[in-house]
Amino acid sequence: MNVIFIDFDGCLSGLTSNSYEEIEQRIKLLSEICHEYDAKVVIEAGAKIAINEETLEIDSKSQYVLFLFYLFNKYDIDVIGRTPNVRKYVGNRSCYHGMWKQDEIRLYLMRHPEIEHYCIIDDDDAGIYCGQSDLDKVREHLVKVEAYVKDNPSLEGLQLKHKEEVGKILKKDNDILRLMLKYKKLH
């Protein structure tokens, strides 16, 4: 199975180019990508907290997420899940922090060994900590989009130029699955 992990902010809406029409055009493009590469979608956006992990029901107070899912349905995008919302203990700060996106994606992949190929579409700026990105460990599967283009907002978010890149990445094997199978053979 092919899966596209998608972020919302910066990908489906840009920082300045986020009208309903612009968002709809990006979702229409996502639909074309999904159909061309036979891919399903998993939500890895921060707004996923409005989506029940088990049932995919959406909190009725989250109008933005409801609107996006309306468009997903309109353009026949098969959303099969969302990454888990996991918190980890950071001992030196004596507090809990949200897991980095890369860890949530990897955990989702470990829970779903039927995923053979995956791609991540993200603006990759939400988790910059200590000079690191929160997608470094899955970078070879990342299609990076621009959330903000000062002089040309029409270049923000998912663009036609990303379509071919998604196709190339979806040809790569699921490295998490490969490691799990190797581990299983050893034990």
KAMOVEN-V867937 format. One record per helix or strand of 2 or more residues. SS is the DSSP state (h for helix, s for strand). FROM is the first residue (numbers start at 0). TO is the last residue. If there is no record, write none. Layout:
SS | FROM | TO
SS | FROM | TO
This chain:
s | 1 | 5
h | 19 | 35
s | 38 | 42
h | 45 | 49
h | 62 | 73
s | 78 | 81
s | 86 | 89
h | 90 | 92
s | 94 | 97
h | 100 | 110
s | 116 | 121
h | 135 | 140
s | 141 | 143
h | 152 | 154
h | 161 | 168
h | 174 | 185
